[in-house]
């Protein structure tokens, strides 16, 4: 059983799902209308009241999660926490409130998870399709075929800022709607060529705003009853006729959702016009379902992050044999170091596999180039925090340790750094099958033990070990080498 928590710009939502062998059945859902995005001030800081409301919601979610025996929980945060300048101050309190780590995911990762959730409820053999999600702070547009994603883009336009920009006083009129639609079109026009031209058969909408708009059209008999451009324009006309948000009286629009529907409607019309979408089909699946499926795949050893690492290796022509040997040696050395947790084992492996991708830029300082590439690349399945950790391990593989001093504050992280540095050193010294003759410990000090015969077989490694000892000594770690007979 898994749980997915989505900290969106409009709402915080929770799903608890059970895998039944073929599908994931939702056994519990919860939703709080937080409007976190509306809590951003002009300088981009979350207000005190917005943060307090969020913490109260997370405490309630924690109580719900405690009712279930869960195999895994994933808490993801989207656009508002991506852009909030004080997100770093808020996150520790939020994680304490819910009791789990919170991952601020990129727009591209959000799009991947949305598509994953939508594709789980659609026929796999349908052919190419377009999926759209209009959230409170961003809009994701994904082109895919079956379970595979061909193109994903995240745009910084959402219902909260768009409604605030065009309907700040709750006024509704045709001219304002027209201006809001044109502004939305201008956001999407540069990327339109990626999606138009008959590259998909059906278009789907996954967000709550899109589903709410579809319900309003259907329940009020607006247009032809579908989410065609004509019906959406007719709905915009009906809203404009009311004159202001407080007077809107249409079945399916709750008073607290009217402003989001207006802003979302303008974005949707702008997007459909720019991408030439004749009709959109609402789907009751999206980000949270995608997170649940991602957890299920990870549990069955089909981790998307592993695939992303392999794709990155191919893209930058990393030598797979060398990378695999470093990964195997690093894993063996890390096991010797007896970490207290398994928090860094996967990241050590991924860093080892990617440790030489910086050679695609330059042989000089390739560890620095590789770290930058990893931290800034689009790696589906990874959160920004995970990419930074992997990048920092790659940066730490050689040279002075001052640049990664923060990594050494955590005992298990320091052990991962040591394991990777030794593994890369041995590989570059052409030491292949006899790394098992090395013994390494790291407690109050680092102790490296090897046989004299092993050093005799590898004469260059002694000088490298001396240099490594100097780097660790400079970082405040005593590094002792014992040579046995």
Residue pairs with C-beta under 8 A, 6 or more apart in sequence:
1 16
1 17
1 18
1 19
1 27
1 68
1 69
1 70
1 71
2 16
2 17
2 18
2 19
2 24
2 70
2 71
2 72
2 73
2 74
2 292
2 295
2 296
2 299
3 14
3 15
3 16
3 17
3 65
3 68
3 70
3 72
3 73
3 74
3 292
4 14
4 15
4 17
4 73
4 74
4 76
4 287
4 288
4 289
4 291
4 292
4 295
5 12
5 13
5 14
5 61
5 73
5 74
5 75
5 76
5 98
5 100
5 288
6 12
6 13
6 14
6 76
6 78
6 287
6 288
6 291
7 36
7 54
7 75
7 76
7 77
7 78
7 80
7 81
7 94
7 102
8 36
8 78
8 80
8 135
8 136
8 137
8 287
9 35
9 36
9 37
9 78
9 79
9 80
9 135
9 136
9 137
9 138
9 158
9 159
9 160
10 33
10 34
10 35
10 36
10 37
10 135
10 136
10 159
10 160
10 208
10 209
10 260
11 31
11 32
11 33
11 34
11 35
11 136
11 208
12 31
12 32
12 34
12 36
12 54
12 57
12 58
12 61
13 29
13 30
13 31
13 32
13 288
14 28
14 29
14 30
14 31
14 61
14 64
14 65
14 288
15 26
15 28
15 29
15 288
15 289
15 291
15 292
16 26
16 27
16 28
16 29
16 64
16 65
16 68
16 70
17 24
17 25
17 26
17 27
17 289
17 292
18 24
18 25
18 27
19 25
19 296
23 120
24 120
24 289
24 292
24 293
24 296
27 68
28 64
28 67
28 68
30 60
30 61
30 64
32 57
32 60
33 256
34 50
34 53
34 54
34 57
35 50
35 136
35 160
36 46
36 50
36 53
36 54
36 80
36 81
36 136
37 79
37 80
37 136
37 137
37 158
37 160
37 161
38 50
38 160
38 164
39 46
39 47
39 49
39 50
39 51
39 53
39 80
40 46
40 47
40 50
40 80
40 83
40 84
41 47
43 85
44 83
44 84
44 85
45 84
45 85
45 86
46 80
46 84
46 86
46 87
46 90
51 90
51 93
54 90
54 94
55 93
55 94
55 97
58 94
58 97
58 98
59 97
59 98
61 98
62 97
62 98
62 99
65 73
65 98
65 99
65 100
71 295
71 299
72 295
72 298
72 299
73 100
74 100
74 103
74 291
74 294
74 295
75 98
75 100
75 101
75 102
75 103
76 102
76 103
76 104
76 105
76 110
76 113
76 287
76 291
76 383
77 102
77 103
77 104
77 105
78 105
78 110
78 135
78 137
78 138
78 287
79 107
79 110
79 135
79 136
79 137
79 138
79 156
79 158
80 136
80 137
80 160
81 87
81 90
81 91
81 102
81 104
82 104
82 106
82 107
82 137
82 138
83 137
83 156
84 90
87 104
91 102
91 104
94 102
95 101
95 102
103 383
103 384
103 385
103 386
104 383
104 384
104 385
105 113
105 383
105 384
106 154
106 378
106 383
106 384
107 138
107 140
107 153
107 154
107 155
107 156
108 152
108 153
108 154
108 378
108 380
109 380
109 381
109 382
109 383
110 133
110 138
110 140
110 154
110 287
111 133
111 140
111 141
111 142
111 149
111 152
111 153
111 154
112 142
112 149
112 152
112 290
112 304
112 380
112 381
113 287
113 290
113 291
113 294
114 131
114 133
114 140
114 142
114 206
114 286
114 287
114 290
115 131
115 142
115 144
115 149
115 152
115 290
116 147
116 289
116 290
116 293
116 294
117 206
117 285
117 286
117 287
117 288
117 289
117 290
117 291
117 292
117 293
118 131
118 204
118 206
118 283
118 285
118 286
118 289
118 290
119 131
119 144
119 146
119 147
120 285
120 289
120 290
120 293
121 283
121 284
121 285
121 289
122 129
122 204
122 283
124 146
124 147
125 146
126 146
126 201
126 202
127 145
127 146
127 200
127 201
128 143
128 144
128 145
128 150
128 199
128 200
128 201
129 143
129 144
129 145
129 200
129 201
129 202
129 203
129 204
130 141
130 142
130 143
130 195
130 200
130 202
130 203
130 204
130 275
130 277
131 140
131 141
131 142
131 143
131 144
131 203
131 204
131 205
131 206
131 283
132 139
132 140
132 141
132 142
132 203
132 204
132 205
132 206
132 207
132 210
132 268
132 271
132 280
133 139
133 140
133 205
133 206
133 207
133 210
133 286
133 287
134 158
134 159
134 205
134 207
134 209
134 210
134 264
134 267
134 268
134 271
135 158
135 159
135 207
135 209
136 158
136 159
136 160
136 260
137 156
137 158
137 160
137 161
138 154
138 155
138 156
138 157
138 158
139 154
139 155
139 157
139 158
139 187
139 267
139 271
140 152
140 153
140 154
140 155
141 152
141 153
141 155
141 188
141 191
141 195
141 271
141 275
142 149
142 151
142 152
142 153
143 149
143 150
143 151
143 152
143 194
143 195
143 199
143 200
144 150
149 380
150 199
151 194
151 195
153 191
153 194
155 187
155 188
155 191
156 187
157 184
157 187
157 267
158 263
158 267
159 209
159 260
159 263
159 264
159 267
160 260
160 263
162 180
162 183
162 184
162 263
162 264
162 266
162 267
163 259
163 260
163 262
163 263
163 264
164 263
165 180
165 183
166 176
166 177
166 179
166 180
166 183
166 263
166 266
167 176
167 180
167 245
167 259
167 262
167 263
169 244
170 244
170 245
170 246
170 259
171 243
171 244
172 239
172 240
172 242
172 243
172 244
172 245
172 248
172 262
173 240
173 243
174 236
174 237
174 240
176 240
177 236
177 239
177 240
177 262
177 265
177 266
180 263
180 266
180 267
180 270
181 266
181 269
181 270
181 273
182 270
183 266
183 270
184 266
184 267
184 269
184 270
184 271
184 274
185 270
185 271
185 273
185 274
186 270
187 270
188 270
188 271
188 274
188 275
189 274
192 274
192 275
195 275
196 275
196 276
202 281
203 277
203 279
203 280
203 281
204 280
204 281
204 282
204 283
205 211
205 214
205 227
205 268
205 280
205 281
205 282
205 283
206 282
206 283
206 285
206 286
206 287
207 264
207 286
209 260
209 261
209 264
209 268
210 227
210 264
210 268
210 280
210 282
211 282
211 284
212 252
212 253
212 257
212 260
212 261
212 264
213 227
213 232
213 235
213 261
213 264
213 265
213 268
213 282
214 227
214 282
215 252
216 222
216 235
216 250
216 251
216 252
216 253
216 261
217 223
217 225
217 226
217 227
217 231
217 232
217 235
218 225
218 252
219 250
219 251
219 252
220 238
220 250
220 251
220 252
222 231
222 234
222 235
222 238
223 230
223 231
223 232
223 233
223 234
223 235
224 230
224 231
225 231
226 279
227 279
227 280
227 281
227 282
228 278
228 279
229 269
229 272
229 273
229 277
229 278
229 279
232 265
232 268
232 269
232 272
233 269
235 265
236 265
236 266
236 269
238 250
239 248
239 250
239 261
239 262
239 265
242 248
242 249
245 258
245 259
245 262
246 255
248 255
248 258
253 261
268 280
271 277
272 278
272 280
294 304
294 381
297 303
297 304
303 381
304 380
304 381
305 346
305 350
305 379
305 380
305 381
305 382
305 386
306 350
307 380
307 381
308 379
308 380
308 381
308 382
309 350
309 353
309 354
309 379
310 353
312 318
312 354
312 357
312 374
312 377
312 379
313 320
313 323
313 353
313 354
313 357
316 357
316 359
316 360
316 373
317 360
318 353
318 354
318 356
318 357
318 359
319 356
322 356
322 427
323 352
323 353
323 354
323 355
323 356
324 353
325 427
325 432
326 352
326 353
326 355
326 420
326 423
326 424
326 427
327 349
327 352
327 353
327 423
329 422
329 423
329 426
329 427
329 435
330 348
330 349
330 352
330 419
330 420
330 422
330 423
331 345
331 348
331 349
331 352
331 419
332 435
332 436
333 418
333 419
333 422
333 423
333 435
333 438
333 440
334 344
334 345
334 348
334 415
334 416
334 419
336 439
336 440
336 441
337 415
337 418
337 419
337 440
337 441
337 442
339 345
339 411
339 412
339 415
339 416
340 411
340 412
341 412
343 412
344 389
344 412
344 413
344 415
344 416
345 416
347 386
347 389
347 390
347 393
347 416
348 393
348 416
348 419
348 420
350 390
351 390
351 393
351 394
351 397
351 420
352 420
352 423
352 424
354 370
354 374
354 390
354 394
355 367
355 370
355 394
355 397
355 420
355 424
356 366
356 370
357 370
357 373
357 374
358 365
358 366
358 367
358 368
358 369
358 370
358 371
358 372
358 373
358 394
359 366
359 369
359 370
360 369
360 373
361 369
361 373
362 369
367 394
367 395
367 396
367 397
367 398
367 399
368 395
370 391
370 394
370 395
371 391
371 392
371 394
371 395
372 391
374 387
374 390
374 391
374 394
375 387
375 388
375 391
377 387
379 387
382 390
392 404
392 407
393 407
393 416
393 417
393 420
395 403
395 404
396 403
396 404
396 407
396 417
396 420
396 421
397 420
397 421
397 424
398 421
398 424
398 425
399 471
400 471
400 474
400 475
401 408
401 417
401 471
401 472
401 474
401 475
402 474
402 475
404 417
405 475
407 413
407 414
407 417
408 414
408 417
408 475
408 477
411 442
414 442
414 477
415 442
418 440
418 442
418 446
418 472
421 468
422 438
422 440
422 448
422 468
423 435
425 461
425 464
425 465
425 468
426 435
426 438
426 461
429 458
429 460
429 461
429 464
430 458
431 458
431 461
434 454
434 457
437 450
437 451
437 454
438 448
438 449
438 450
438 454
439 447
439 448
439 449
439 450
440 446
440 447
440 448
440 449
441 447
444 478
445 477
445 478
445 479
445 480
446 472
446 477
446 478
446 479
446 480
447 480
447 482
448 465
448 479
448 480
448 481
448 482
449 481
449 482
449 483
449 484
450 481
450 482
450 483
450 484
451 483
451 484
451 485
452 483
452 484
452 485
455 461
455 462
455 483
465 481
468 479
469 479
469 480
469 481
472 478
472 479
473 479
